[in-house]
């Protein structure tokens, strides 16, 4: 580890030139996105033992899985959020060249449909979506559902998901408030076409050295060792910060439209703010209990001498500052991990989703443990 430690010290972990807006990472918005430079650098420096896999138990929008593929290493990603899993799957699955033809067919069917559509029963739909927008979305979903190829369907559903906030009254992907927008008849179709083109173009230039990546949609505290059937040589992940963000909320209507239940996601989402402001609200002890299970699972599935890398910032819970890095370190060491590095990195102030008024998170730590 001595040589690796030297290399870790040479890195500017703030990554001031990070650009998440290009290529494969631009195909779908994702608040509080894990910047790809972190997993890429950790893979480069720590390496992955031959025959082992990389694991991200909070895979989000798939940054770790993408960097694993580019490095030629198979990977497993786990996430509770179905939108996160859909993004990760589309990023890491090969997409056939006839995707654009399928997209054109979907648009043709949606545009030429004159039949009355049955708008799904979604709570407060009229508050968040204009009626003509509801009709266009429903027709697109109906057309997508006629396709048999599962990988094509995933990509088309992701294209639609990527524009839903834009065509709704939700202010943005980082602000859950209703505002009026000028969405005209036909805009949904045009935005969908552009989203399909963006996905198709990104996939054509994304040339990983392996397509081996598994995505598991499951609550991590319900995952067991048998669910992770591959030997894990390196874990790279960033758990949610308690009381700092609510992924389920900002994807709420994406989930409703695509047939998922966001309220079930809310109930199980680690760290969601709602858990800390209800009757019998969560406390830091709940986070500790969750992390004990997760770190124990990581210890079980990681090979001897393998590494687990955790990126985490602090939280504020009812006015108290919580040092999540220290909590995780204590838990990991009790389980049997050795901490070999603790690196502080500053979070860019432009990352709005990490700098909410109640959180104001300015830095985070990269913890590196060895089994």
C-alpha positions in Angstrom: 0.0 0.0 0.0 3.0 2.3 0.4 3.3 3.0 -3.3 -0.5 3.5 -3.6 -0.4 5.9 -0.6 2.2 8.0 -2.4 0.0 8.1 -5.6 -3.1 9.0 -3.5 -1.2 12.0 -2.1 -0.4 13.3 -5.6 -4.0 13.6 -6.7 -6.0 16.8 -6.5 -9.2 15.2 -5.3 -11.2 18.4 -5.7 -11.1 17.7 -9.5 -11.8 21.4 -10.3 -11.9 20.6 -14.0 -14.6 17.9 -13.6 -17.1 17.9 -16.5 -20.2 15.8 -16.0 -22.1 17.2 -19.0 -20.5 15.2 -21.8 -20.8 11.8 -23.3 -22.4 8.9 -21.5 -23.0 10.8 -18.3 -25.2 13.4 -20.0 -28.0 11.0 -21.1 -30.2 11.6 -18.0 -30.2 14.2 -15.2 -29.3 12.9 -11.7 -29.0 15.2 -8.7 -26.0 14.9 -6.5 -24.2 12.9 -9.1 -21.1 10.9 -8.1 -18.4 12.5 -10.3 -16.7 9.9 -12.5 -13.1 11.1 -11.7 -13.3 9.6 -8.2 -13.9 5.9 -9.2 -11.6 6.3 -12.2 -8.7 7.5 -10.0 -9.3 4.9 -7.3 -9.4 2.1 -9.9 -6.2 3.4 -11.5 -4.3 3.7 -8.2 -5.6 0.8 -6.1 -6.1 -1.7 -9.0 -8.5 -4.7 -9.0 -7.2 -8.2 -8.4 -7.5 -10.5 -11.4 -10.8 -12.4 -11.5 -12.6 -10.1 -9.1 -15.3 -7.5 -9.6 -16.0 -3.9 -8.6 -19.1 -3.3 -6.4 -21.0 -0.1 -5.9 -23.9 -0.8 -3.4 -25.3 2.8 -4.0 -24.7 2.9 -7.7 -26.9 5.9 -8.5 -26.4 7.0 -12.1 -23.7 4.4 -12.7 -20.5 6.4 -12.5 -18.5 3.6 -10.8 -19.9 1.0 -13.2 -19.0 3.0 -16.3 -15.4 3.6 -15.0 -15.2 -0.1 -14.3 -16.2 -1.0 -17.8 -13.7 1.5 -19.3 -11.0 -0.1 -17.2 -12.1 -3.6 -18.4 -13.3 -4.8 -15.0 -16.7 -6.4 -14.5 -18.9 -4.7 -11.9 -22.1 -5.0 -9.9 -24.3 -2.0 -8.9 -27.1 -2.0 -6.4 -29.7 0.7 -5.9 -33.1 1.0 -4.3 -34.2 3.8 -6.8 -35.6 2.3 -10.0 -34.7 5.4 -12.0 -31.1 5.1 -10.9 -31.1 1.4 -11.9 -32.6 2.3 -15.3 -29.9 4.9 -15.9 -27.1 2.5 -14.9 -28.5 -0.3 -17.0 -28.8 1.8 -20.2 -25.3 3.2 -19.7 -23.7 -0.2 -19.3 -25.8 -2.3 -21.8 -24.7 -2.5 -25.4 -27.3 -0.7 -27.6 -28.0 -2.0 -31.1 -27.5 0.3 -34.1 -31.2 0.1 -35.0 -32.2 2.0 -31.8 -32.9 5.1 -33.8 -35.3 3.2 -36.0 -37.2 2.0 -33.0 -37.3 5.6 -31.7 -38.7 6.8 -35.0 -41.4 4.1 -35.0 -42.4 5.0 -31.4 -42.8 8.7 -32.4 -44.7 7.8 -35.6 -47.2 5.7 -33.5 -47.6 8.4 -30.9 -48.1 11.1 -33.4 -50.6 9.2 -35.6 -52.7 8.0 -32.7 -56.2 9.5 -32.8 -57.8 7.3 -30.2 -58.7 8.6 -26.7 -56.0 7.8 -24.3 -56.5 6.7 -20.7 -54.3 8.9 -18.5 -52.8 6.9 -15.6 -54.1 7.5 -12.1 -51.2 9.5 -10.7 -51.7 11.8 -7.6 -51.9 15.5 -8.3 -51.1 15.0 -11.9 -53.0 18.1 -13.1 -51.0 20.2 -10.6 -47.7 19.1 -12.2 -48.6 18.5 -15.9 -50.7 20.3 -18.5 -53.4 18.1 -20.0 -51.9 18.0 -23.5 -48.6 17.0 -21.9 -50.2 14.2 -20.1 -51.7 13.0 -23.4 -48.4 13.1 -25.3 -46.6 11.2 -22.5 -49.2 8.6 -22.3 -49.1 8.0 -26.1 -45.4 7.7 -26.0 -45.5 5.1 -23.2 -48.2 3.1 -25.0 -46.0 3.1 -28.2 -42.9 2.1 -26.2 -44.8 -0.8 -24.6 -45.4 -2.4 -28.0 -41.7 -3.1 -28.5 -40.4 -6.5 -27.5 -36.6 -5.9 -27.2 -36.0 -5.3 -23.5 -32.7 -3.3 -24.0 -34.4 -1.0 -26.6 -37.3 -0.5 -24.2 -35.0 0.4 -21.4 -33.3 3.1 -23.5 -36.6 4.5 -24.8 -38.0 4.6 -21.3 -34.9 6.4 -20.1 -35.2 8.9 -22.9 -38.7 9.7 -21.9 -37.8 9.8 -18.2 -35.0 12.3 -19.0 -37.5 14.9 -20.3 -40.3 14.5 -17.7 -39.1 17.2 -15.4 -38.6 19.6 -18.3 -42.1 19.2 -19.6 -43.7 19.3 -16.1 -44.2 22.2 -13.8 -41.4 21.0 -11.5 -38.9 23.8 -11.4 -35.8 21.7 -11.9 -34.1 18.4 -10.9 -32.8 20.1 -7.8 -35.9 22.2 -6.8 -39.2 20.5 -6.1 -41.5 23.5 -6.6 -44.3 24.1 -9.1 -43.7 26.9 -11.7 -45.4 27.7 -14.9 -43.5 26.8 -18.1 -44.3 27.4 -21.7 -44.8 23.8 -22.9 -46.6 23.8 -26.3 -48.4 21.0 -28.0 -45.8 18.7 -29.7 -42.9 19.8 -27.4 -43.0 16.4 -25.5 -42.5 14.6 -28.8 -39.7 16.9 -29.9 -37.9 16.7 -26.6 -38.2 12.9 -26.7 -36.7 12.8 -30.2 -33.8 14.9 -29.0 -33.3 12.6 -25.9 -33.2 9.5 -28.1 -30.6 11.1 -30.3 -28.6 12.1 -27.3 -28.6 8.5 -25.9 -27.9 7.0 -29.4 -24.9 9.4 -29.9 -23.5 8.8 -26.5 -23.7 5.0 -26.8 -22.0 5.1 -30.2 -18.9 6.8 -28.8 -18.9 4.9 -25.5 -16.4 2.1 -26.2 -15.7 0.1 -23.0 -13.4 -2.8 -22.9 -16.0 -5.0 -21.3 -19.8 -5.0 -21.1 -19.9 -7.1 -17.9 -22.0 -5.2 -15.5 -24.9 -6.3 -13.3 -27.5 -3.9 -11.9 -29.6 -5.0 -8.9 -32.6 -3.0 -7.9 -33.0 -3.7 -4.2 -32.8 -2.1 -0.8 -29.2 -2.5 0.3 -30.1 -3.4 3.9 -32.1 -6.4 2.4 -29.2 -7.6 0.2 -27.4 -10.7 1.4 -24.1 -12.2 0.5 -25.8 -14.7 -1.8 -27.2 -11.8 -3.9 -23.6 -10.8 -4.7 -22.4 -14.0 -6.4 -19.0 -12.7 -7.6 -15.8 -12.1 -5.7 -15.4 -8.4 -5.0 -11.9 -7.0 -5.2 -12.8 -3.3 -4.9 -15.8 -1.4 -3.5 -16.3 2.2 -4.6 -19.5 4.0 -3.3 -21.0 7.0 -1.8 -23.8 6.4 0.7 -26.6 9.0 1.1 -25.8 11.7 3.7 -28.5 11.5 6.4 -31.0 14.5 6.2 -29.1 16.0 3.2 -31.1 15.0 0.2 -34.1 13.1 -1.1 -33.5 11.3 -4.3 -37.0 9.8 -4.4 -38.6 13.2 -4.3 -36.9 14.7 -7.3 -37.6 11.5 -9.3 -41.1 11.2 -7.9 -43.1 11.8 -11.1 -40.6 9.9 -13.2 -41.3 6.9 -11.1 -45.1 7.4 -11.2 -45.1 7.7 -15.1 -42.9 4.6 -15.6 -45.1 2.5 -13.3 -43.0 2.5 -10.1 -44.1 3.4 -6.6 -42.1 6.4 -5.3 -43.7 6.1 -1.8 -42.1 2.7 -1.4 -38.8 4.1 -2.4 -39.3 7.0 0.1 -40.0 4.6 2.9 -36.8 2.7 2.4 -34.4 5.4 1.2 -31.5 5.8 3.6 -31.0 9.4 4.8 -34.1 10.9 3.2 -35.0 14.1 5.0 -38.6 13.0 5.4 -37.4 10.3 7.9 -36.0 13.0 10.2 -39.1 15.2 10.5 -41.9 12.6 11.1 -43.3 11.4 14.3 -40.8 9.0 15.9 -38.3 10.4 13.5 -34.9 8.8 12.6 -31.8 9.7 14.5 -28.1 9.2 14.0 -28.5 5.8 15.6 -30.7 4.7 12.7 -27.9 5.6 10.3 -25.4 3.7 12.5 -27.5 0.6 12.4 -27.8 0.8 8.6 -24.1 1.3 8.1 -23.3 -1.6 10.5 -25.2 -3.9 8.2 -23.8 -2.4 5.0 -20.2 -2.5 6.2 -20.6 -6.0 7.4 -22.0 -7.1 4.1 -19.1 -5.4 2.3 -16.6 -7.2 4.5 -18.3 -10.5 3.8 -18.2 -10.1 0.0 -14.7 -8.5 -0.4 -11.7 -10.8 -0.9 -8.8 -10.7 1.5 -6.6 -7.7 0.8 -9.4 -6.1 -1.2 -10.3 -2.5 -0.7 -13.5 -0.6 0.2 -13.7 3.1 -0.7 -16.4 5.2 0.9 -17.1 8.8 -0.1 -19.1 10.6 2.6 -19.7 14.1 4.0 -21.1 15.3 7.2 -24.8 15.9 8.1 -26.8 18.2 10.2 -29.6 16.5 12.1 -31.9 18.8 14.2 -29.1 21.3 14.6 -26.4 18.8 15.5 -23.4 18.2 13.1 -22.8 14.5 12.5 -19.4 13.3 11.4 -20.4 10.5 9.1 -16.9 9.7 8.1 -15.9 9.0 11.7 -19.1 6.9 12.2 -18.2 4.8 9.2 -14.6 4.5 10.2 -15.5 3.2 13.7 -17.9 0.7 12.4 -15.6 -0.5 9.6 -12.7 -1.0 12.1 -14.9 -2.9 14.6 -15.9 -5.2 11.7 -12.3 -5.9 10.8 -11.4 -3.4 8.1 -8.2 -1.4 8.3 -8.4 2.2 7.3 -5.5 3.0 5.1 -6.4 6.5 4.0 -8.7 9.4 4.8 -8.8 12.1 2.1 -10.6 15.4 2.3 -12.0 16.9 -0.9 -13.9 20.2 -1.4 -17.3 20.1 -3.2 -17.7 22.6 -5.9 -20.2 25.4 -4.8 -21.9 25.0 -8.2 -23.2 21.6 -7.2 -26.5 22.9 -5.9 -27.9 19.6 -4.9 -25.1 19.2 -2.3 -25.4 22.8 -1.1 -29.0 23.0 0.1 -29.7 25.6 2.7 -30.2 23.1 5.5 -27.1 21.2 4.6 -24.5 23.6 3.2 -22.0 20.7 2.6 -18.7 22.1 1.5 -16.4 19.1 1.8 -16.5 15.3 2.0 -14.1 12.5 2.8 -12.8 9.6 0.8 -12.2 6.7 3.2 -10.2 3.8 2.0 -10.3 0.5 3.9 -8.4 -2.7 3.4 -9.6 -6.2 4.4 
